[in-house]
Amino acid sequence: MADALARTEAELRNVVKSDEPFLTEVACHLIEAGGKRIRPALTVTAAQVLDAEPTMTSTEVIRGGVAVELVHQGSLYHDDVMDGAETRRTVQSVNARWGNLEAILAGDYLLARASEIAADLGTEVAGLLASTIASLCEGQVRELRHAFDVDRTEDAYLASIAGKTAALLATSARVGAIVAGHPRNVVEALTGFGHHYGMAFQIVDDLLDVVATDEQLGKPAGNDLVEGTYTLPVIRALAGPSGEELKNLLGGPINVTIRDQVRAVVRTDEAIAATRATAVDFLQSARRELDELGENPAVETMRSTCDLLLDRLDGTL
């Protein structure tokens, strides 16, 4: 995996090079800032789920992982413009450093490069990536429609994160399986794993925004509340005994004092434990998708990834 991720990093930097040096600089900004590269790692791991021992990752699989990472990176550029974000991964966001127009164009450029790679990998991968980008847009629109909505439902929240987060993780696994030539039942199982893991991943991330500190997150905690994005723990707290108190505080723009007050109320609500249980349910569904794949290092890595996600949450509770 270390070798595959090193090759992924090199390929990321290579494919975003432009004849226009400024565009190259802007496109590389968040790539240079680093990241866990969860999506290409999932692509590489999915490609190896039928191997008794780890094998050399093919160039096609590496490029598949690069394509999904570029979609992720491009979506971050656009998200930061919409959110007016000042930082991303402890560095200045692209929009803060160069401007919104530059960030939008660079995000489009990254999506175009991802599509170019996908086309090289075949019509199925190209169509899959295109539909995934559409899902990301749909998920984001669903979220925007419910900004500052204290009546946002759990179903609306789950539909949004299915598009915003789970779709790309499902695609990451599916691309690895398709490019590796796995049988269709394996492709579907890995796609299911990526979806369920992606749902749990976003729920955990949303929980951390409520319960973790700025230092633990590496970014301002409670930012979802400031942006008017009411996530599952907040939705459930609004429906519980603290609902009236929270409704009096939420429903519109808030300052830092109100943000911290809301976080304190939600942290003491039973919604935290209930939301953790939902994340666990999705992780169990993800693990069940792996049951028919047998035991090998790649499958064990996927199971361990589920454990690590829950450990990250429990380390803050």
C-alpha positions in Angstrom: 0.0 0.0 0.0 2.8 2.4 0.8 4.2 1.9 -2.7 0.8 2.3 -4.3 0.1 5.5 -2.4 3.5 6.9 -3.3 2.8 6.2 -7.0 -0.7 7.8 -6.5 0.9 11.0 -5.2 3.3 11.2 -8.1 0.5 10.6 -10.6 -1.7 13.2 -9.0 1.0 15.9 -9.4 1.7 14.7 -13.0 -1.9 14.7 -14.3 -2.8 18.2 -13.1 0.1 19.9 -14.9 -1.0 22.5 -17.3 0.6 24.5 -20.0 -0.5 27.5 -17.9 1.9 27.5 -14.8 -0.6 29.5 -12.6 -3.3 26.8 -13.2 -0.8 24.1 -12.3 0.0 26.0 -9.1 -3.6 26.4 -8.1 -4.6 22.9 -9.0 -1.7 21.4 -7.0 -2.5 23.6 -3.9 -4.6 21.1 -1.9 -2.7 18.1 -3.3 0.5 19.5 -1.8 -1.3 20.1 1.5 -1.6 16.3 1.8 -4.4 14.2 3.0 -5.2 10.6 4.0 -6.0 9.6 0.4 -8.8 7.4 1.7 -10.5 7.1 -1.7 -7.5 5.9 -3.8 -6.5 3.6 -1.0 -9.9 2.0 -1.2 -9.5 1.7 -5.0 -6.2 -0.1 -4.6 -7.5 -2.3 -1.8 -10.6 -3.3 -3.7 -8.5 -4.4 -6.7 -6.7 -6.9 -4.4 -9.6 -8.6 -2.6 -9.2 -11.8 -4.5 -5.4 -12.0 -3.9 -4.1 -14.4 -1.3 -1.1 -12.1 -0.8 -0.5 -8.4 -1.7 0.5 -7.9 -5.3 2.0 -5.0 -7.3 -0.7 -2.6 -8.1 -1.3 -2.0 -11.9 -0.9 1.4 -13.4 -4.6 1.3 -14.4 -5.7 0.8 -10.8 -3.4 3.6 -9.7 -4.9 5.9 -12.3 -8.4 4.8 -11.3 -7.6 5.9 -7.7 -6.2 9.2 -9.0 -9.4 9.8 -10.9 -11.6 9.5 -7.8 -9.2 11.6 -5.7 -9.3 14.3 -8.3 -13.1 14.3 -8.1 -12.8 14.6 -4.4 -10.3 17.5 -4.7 -12.4 19.3 -7.2 -15.5 19.1 -5.0 -13.5 20.6 -2.1 -12.5 23.6 -4.2 -16.2 24.2 -5.0 -17.3 23.5 -1.4 -14.9 26.1 0.0 -16.2 28.7 -2.4 -19.8 28.0 -1.3 -18.9 28.0 2.4 -16.5 30.9 2.2 -13.9 28.7 3.9 -10.6 30.4 4.9 -8.6 27.2 5.5 -8.5 23.6 4.3 -6.1 21.0 5.7 -4.4 23.7 7.9 -3.5 25.8 4.8 -5.3 28.7 3.1 -8.1 27.6 1.0 -7.8 28.2 -2.7 -10.6 30.8 -2.7 -9.0 32.7 0.3 -5.6 32.8 -1.4 -6.5 33.5 -5.0 -10.2 34.2 -5.2 -13.5 32.5 -5.9 -13.2 32.6 -9.7 -9.8 31.0 -9.6 -11.1 28.3 -7.2 -14.1 27.5 -9.4 -12.0 27.2 -12.5 -9.4 25.1 -10.8 -12.1 22.8 -9.4 -13.5 22.4 -12.9 -10.1 21.6 -14.2 -9.6 18.8 -11.7 -12.9 17.3 -12.6 -12.0 17.5 -16.3 -8.7 15.7 -15.6 -10.5 13.0 -13.6 -12.9 12.5 -16.5 -10.1 12.2 -19.0 -8.5 9.5 -16.9 -11.8 7.7 -16.6 -12.3 7.7 -20.3 -8.9 6.0 -20.8 -10.1 3.2 -18.4 -13.1 2.4 -20.4 -16.7 3.4 -21.0 -18.0 1.8 -17.8 -15.6 3.7 -15.6 -16.2 6.9 -17.5 -20.0 6.6 -17.1 -19.6 5.7 -13.5 -17.5 8.8 -12.7 -19.9 11.0 -14.5 -22.9 9.7 -12.6 -20.9 10.1 -9.4 -20.2 13.7 -10.0 -23.9 14.2 -10.6 -24.6 12.5 -7.3 -22.2 14.9 -5.5 -24.1 17.8 -7.0 -27.5 16.4 -6.0 -26.3 15.7 -2.4 -25.0 19.3 -2.1 -28.2 20.8 -3.5 -30.2 18.7 -1.0 -28.0 20.2 1.8 -28.3 23.7 0.6 -32.1 23.5 0.4 -32.2 22.7 4.1 -29.8 25.3 5.3 -30.9 26.7 8.7 -33.9 24.3 8.6 -34.8 23.2 12.1 -37.3 20.9 10.6 -34.8 19.0 8.5 -35.7 15.3 8.6 -33.4 12.3 9.1 -34.4 11.0 5.7 -33.4 14.3 4.1 -30.0 14.2 5.9 -29.3 10.6 4.8 -30.2 11.3 1.2 -27.8 14.2 1.2 -24.8 12.3 2.6 -25.5 9.4 0.3 -24.8 11.7 -2.6 -22.2 14.0 -1.0 -20.0 11.3 0.6 -21.1 7.7 0.2 -21.4 7.9 -3.6 -17.7 8.7 -4.1 -16.5 6.1 -1.7 -18.7 3.5 -3.3 -17.3 4.5 -6.7 -13.7 4.3 -5.3 -14.2 0.7 -4.5 -16.2 -0.1 -7.7 -13.5 1.4 -9.9 -10.8 -0.7 -8.3 -13.0 -3.8 -8.8 -13.9 -3.1 -12.4 -10.3 -2.2 -13.5 -9.0 -5.4 -11.7 -11.6 -7.4 -13.7 -13.4 -8.9 -10.7 -16.6 -11.0 -11.2 -19.8 -9.0 -11.0 -20.8 -10.3 -7.6 -17.5 -9.1 -6.2 -17.9 -5.7 -7.9 -21.4 -5.3 -6.3 -20.2 -6.4 -2.8 -17.3 -3.9 -2.9 -19.6 -1.1 -4.1 -22.0 -1.9 -1.2 -19.0 -1.8 1.2 -18.0 1.6 -0.1 -21.5 2.9 0.2 -22.1 1.8 3.8 -18.6 2.8 4.9 -19.2 6.2 3.3 -22.4 6.7 5.2 -20.7 5.8 8.5 -17.7 8.0 7.6 -19.9 11.1 7.2 -22.0 10.4 10.3 -18.8 10.1 12.3 -17.5 13.3 10.8 -20.7 15.1 11.7 -20.6 13.8 15.2 -17.0 14.9 15.6 -18.0 18.4 14.5 -20.2 18.5 17.6 -18.1 16.6 20.2 -14.4 17.2 19.2 -12.2 20.2 19.8 -10.6 22.5 17.2 -7.2 20.7 18.0 -8.7 17.2 17.5 -10.3 18.2 14.2 -7.5 20.4 12.8 -10.2 22.9 11.9 -12.9 25.0 13.7 -15.4 22.7 15.5 -19.1 23.4 15.2 -18.7 24.8 11.7 -21.7 22.9 10.4 -23.9 24.8 12.9 -22.5 28.2 11.7 -23.2 27.2 8.1 -26.7 26.2 9.0 -26.1 22.5 8.2 -28.0 20.6 10.8 -26.6 17.0 10.9 -27.9 13.8 12.4 -27.0 14.5 16.1 -28.5 18.0 15.9 -31.6 16.7 14.1 -32.2 14.1 16.8 -31.5 16.6 19.6 -34.1 18.9 18.0 -36.6 16.1 18.1 -35.9 15.3 21.8 -36.3 17.0 25.2 -33.8 19.8 24.3 -35.7 20.6 21.1 -37.4 23.8 22.2 -34.2 25.2 23.6 -32.3 24.4 20.4 -35.0 25.8 18.2 -34.8 29.1 20.0 -31.1 29.2 19.3 -31.0 27.9 15.7 -32.9 28.6 12.5 -30.6 31.4 11.3 -27.1 32.8 11.4 -25.4 32.4 14.8 -22.3 33.8 16.5 -19.5 31.8 18.2 -21.2 32.1 21.6 -24.4 30.6 20.4 -22.5 27.9 18.5 -20.7 26.8 21.6 -24.0 26.9 23.6 -25.7 24.7 21.0 -22.8 22.3 21.0 -22.9 22.0 24.8 -26.6 21.2 24.7 -26.3 18.6 22.0 -23.2 16.9 23.6 -25.3 16.2 26.7 -28.3 14.8 24.7 -29.0 11.2 24.1 -28.8 12.0 20.4 -25.0 11.5 20.6 -25.3 7.8 21.6 -28.2 7.3 19.2 -26.1 8.7 16.3 -23.1 6.7 17.2 -25.4 3.6 17.1 -26.4 4.5 13.6 -22.8 4.8 12.5 -22.2 1.4 14.0 -25.1 -0.1 12.0 -23.7 1.2 8.8 -20.3 -0.2 9.6 -21.8 -3.6 10.3 -23.6 -3.5 7.0 -20.2 -2.6 5.4 -18.6 -5.6 7.0 -21.4 -8.0 5.9 -20.7 -7.0 2.3 -17.2 -8.5 2.7 -18.4 -11.9 4.1 -18.5 -13.6 0.7 -15.0 -12.5 -0.2 -13.1 -14.9 2.1 -10.1 -13.9 4.2 -7.0 -12.2 2.8 -4.9 -9.1 3.5 -7.1 -6.8 1.5 -10.3 -7.8 3.1 -8.7 -7.6 6.5 -7.6 -4.1 5.7 -11.2 -3.1 4.9 -12.4 -4.6 8.2 -9.7 -2.8 10.1 -10.7 0.5 8.4 -14.1 0.1 9.9 -12.6 -0.4 13.4 -10.3 2.6 13.0 -13.2 4.9 12.0 -15.1 4.0 15.2 -11.9 4.3 17.3 -11.5 7.8 16.0 -14.9 8.7 17.2 -14.7 7.0 20.6 -11.4 8.7 21.3 -13.3 12.0 21.5 -16.4 10.9 23.4 
